[in-house]
Amino acid sequence: MTWFADLSHALADLAEAQAPSLVSVHGHRSRASGFFWRENLIVTADEALPDEGEIFVTLPGGNTNAPAMLIGWKAGGFLQAGE
């Protein structure tokens, strides 16, 4: 194999290993990705969060429209997933 093929396989393995922690965050007019920092805590870009209204996440496994609540706001958005 070439170094490029080795790199490609390594990146594919990394993406596969991280997939269970990735989520889709969406509000009324926005959609962004996020990731689980720890159980029930999702980190996403603050500009992805709506100024008002509800926030939902699509969890790994396809559970769509799981409600989320904003629990903190700073140089990255922090969400609490779940009801």
ChimeraX commands (.cxc) that place a marker at each C-alpha (Angstrom):
marker #1 position 0.00,0.00,0.00 radius 0.5
marker #1 position 1.01,3.56,-0.51 radius 0.5
marker #1 position 1.20,6.15,2.25 radius 0.5
marker #1 position -1.96,7.73,0.83 radius 0.5
marker #1 position -3.92,4.48,1.09 radius 0.5
marker #1 position -2.62,3.98,4.64 radius 0.5
marker #1 position -3.75,7.50,5.56 radius 0.5
marker #1 position -7.13,6.93,3.95 radius 0.5
marker #1 position -7.68,3.72,5.93 radius 0.5
marker #1 position -6.56,5.37,9.16 radius 0.5
marker #1 position -8.98,8.27,8.64 radius 0.5
marker #1 position -11.82,5.86,7.81 radius 0.5
marker #1 position -11.10,3.91,11.01 radius 0.5
marker #1 position -11.06,7.13,13.04 radius 0.5
marker #1 position -14.37,8.28,11.56 radius 0.5
marker #1 position -15.96,4.90,12.25 radius 0.5
marker #1 position -14.76,4.95,15.87 radius 0.5
marker #1 position -16.14,8.48,16.46 radius 0.5
marker #1 position -19.49,8.02,14.69 radius 0.5
marker #1 position -21.38,6.93,17.85 radius 0.5
marker #1 position -20.60,10.29,19.50 radius 0.5
marker #1 position -21.73,12.52,16.61 radius 0.5
marker #1 position -25.15,14.17,16.50 radius 0.5
marker #1 position -27.09,16.61,14.36 radius 0.5
marker #1 position -28.28,19.74,16.19 radius 0.5
marker #1 position -31.19,21.66,14.72 radius 0.5
marker #1 position -33.50,24.49,15.54 radius 0.5
marker #1 position -36.19,26.25,13.55 radius 0.5
marker #1 position -33.83,27.59,10.87 radius 0.5
marker #1 position -30.43,26.06,11.54 radius 0.5
marker #1 position -28.68,22.72,11.48 radius 0.5
marker #1 position -25.19,21.81,12.64 radius 0.5
marker #1 position -23.18,18.89,13.89 radius 0.5
marker #1 position -22.19,18.29,17.47 radius 0.5
marker #1 position -20.58,15.63,19.60 radius 0.5
marker #1 position -21.05,14.08,23.01 radius 0.5
marker #1 position -18.49,15.52,25.44 radius 0.5
marker #1 position -19.80,13.13,28.09 radius 0.5
marker #1 position -23.13,11.42,28.75 radius 0.5
marker #1 position -26.03,13.80,28.05 radius 0.5
marker #1 position -23.72,16.73,27.23 radius 0.5
marker #1 position -23.35,17.79,23.59 radius 0.5
marker #1 position -20.94,20.42,22.30 radius 0.5
marker #1 position -21.72,22.35,19.12 radius 0.5
marker #1 position -20.85,25.69,17.55 radius 0.5
marker #1 position -22.70,28.55,19.24 radius 0.5
marker #1 position -23.68,30.11,15.92 radius 0.5
marker #1 position -25.60,26.91,15.13 radius 0.5
marker #1 position -27.99,27.44,18.03 radius 0.5
marker #1 position -31.19,29.39,17.50 radius 0.5
marker #1 position -31.66,32.68,19.34 radius 0.5
marker #1 position -35.05,31.47,20.48 radius 0.5
marker #1 position -37.28,28.47,20.09 radius 0.5
marker #1 position -36.74,24.79,20.55 radius 0.5
marker #1 position -33.54,22.84,19.98 radius 0.5
marker #1 position -33.56,19.22,18.87 radius 0.5
marker #1 position -30.86,16.67,18.18 radius 0.5
marker #1 position -30.73,13.60,15.99 radius 0.5
marker #1 position -28.87,11.06,18.05 radius 0.5
marker #1 position -26.67,8.21,16.80 radius 0.5
marker #1 position -28.93,5.41,15.68 radius 0.5
marker #1 position -31.40,7.81,14.10 radius 0.5
marker #1 position -33.53,8.85,17.10 radius 0.5
marker #1 position -34.82,12.04,15.53 radius 0.5
marker #1 position -36.14,15.15,17.19 radius 0.5
marker #1 position -34.88,14.35,20.67 radius 0.5
marker #1 position -35.43,17.54,22.66 radius 0.5
marker #1 position -32.39,19.37,23.99 radius 0.5
marker #1 position -31.93,22.26,26.38 radius 0.5
marker #1 position -29.23,24.90,26.41 radius 0.5
marker #1 position -27.31,24.69,29.69 radius 0.5
marker #1 position -24.41,27.01,28.96 radius 0.5
marker #1 position -23.14,29.46,26.39 radius 0.5
marker #1 position -19.58,30.47,25.69 radius 0.5
marker #1 position -17.04,30.08,22.89 radius 0.5
marker #1 position -18.93,26.92,21.94 radius 0.5
marker #1 position -22.50,25.93,22.61 radius 0.5
marker #1 position -23.24,23.34,25.28 radius 0.5
marker #1 position -26.48,21.40,25.12 radius 0.5
marker #1 position -28.14,19.03,27.53 radius 0.5
marker #1 position -29.67,16.19,25.51 radius 0.5
marker #1 position -32.78,14.38,26.57 radius 0.5
marker #1 position -36.01,15.33,28.24 radius 0.5
marker link #1:1,2 radius 0.2
marker link #1:2,3 radius 0.2
marker link #1:3,4 radius 0.2
marker link #1:4,5 radius 0.2
marker link #1:5,6 radius 0.2
marker link #1:6,7 radius 0.2
marker link #1:7,8 radius 0.2
marker link #1:8,9 radius 0.2
marker link #1:9,10 radius 0.2
marker link #1:10,11 radius 0.2
marker link #1:11,12 radius 0.2
marker link #1:12,13 radius 0.2
marker link #1:13,14 radius 0.2
marker link #1:14,15 radius 0.2
marker link #1:15,16 radius 0.2
marker link #1:16,17 radius 0.2
marker link #1:17,18 radius 0.2
marker link #1:18,19 radius 0.2
marker link #1:19,20 radius 0.2
marker link #1:20,21 radius 0.2
marker link #1:21,22 radius 0.2
marker link #1:22,23 radius 0.2
marker link #1:23,24 radius 0.2
marker link #1:24,25 radius 0.2
marker link #1:25,26 radius 0.2
marker link #1:26,27 radius 0.2
marker link #1:27,28 radius 0.2
marker link #1:28,29 radius 0.2
marker link #1:29,30 radius 0.2
marker link #1:30,31 radius 0.2
marker link #1:31,32 radius 0.2
marker link #1:32,33 radius 0.2
marker link #1:33,34 radius 0.2
marker link #1:34,35 radius 0.2
marker link #1:35,36 radius 0.2
marker link #1:36,37 radius 0.2
marker link #1:37,38 radius 0.2
marker link #1:38,39 radius 0.2
marker link #1:39,40 radius 0.2
marker link #1:40,41 radius 0.2
marker link #1:41,42 radius 0.2
marker link #1:42,43 radius 0.2
marker link #1:43,44 radius 0.2
marker link #1:44,45 radius 0.2
marker link #1:45,46 radius 0.2
marker link #1:46,47 radius 0.2
marker link #1:47,48 radius 0.2
marker link #1:48,49 radius 0.2
marker link #1:49,50 radius 0.2
marker link #1:50,51 radius 0.2
marker link #1:51,52 radius 0.2
marker link #1:52,53 radius 0.2
marker link #1:53,54 radius 0.2
marker link #1:54,55 radius 0.2
marker link #1:55,56 radius 0.2
marker link #1:56,57 radius 0.2
marker link #1:57,58 radius 0.2
marker link #1:58,59 radius 0.2
marker link #1:59,60 radius 0.2
marker link #1:60,61 radius 0.2
marker link #1:61,62 radius 0.2
marker link #1:62,63 radius 0.2
marker link #1:63,64 radius 0.2
marker link #1:64,65 radius 0.2
marker link #1:65,66 radius 0.2
marker link #1:66,67 radius 0.2
marker link #1:67,68 radius 0.2
marker link #1:68,69 radius 0.2
marker link #1:69,70 radius 0.2
marker link #1:70,71 radius 0.2
marker link #1:71,72 radius 0.2
marker link #1:72,73 radius 0.2
marker link #1:73,74 radius 0.2
marker link #1:74,75 radius 0.2
marker link #1:75,76 radius 0.2
marker link #1:76,77 radius 0.2
marker link #1:77,78 radius 0.2
marker link #1:78,79 radius 0.2
marker link #1:79,80 radius 0.2
marker link #1:80,81 radius 0.2
marker link #1:81,82 radius 0.2
marker link #1:82,83 radius 0.2
view
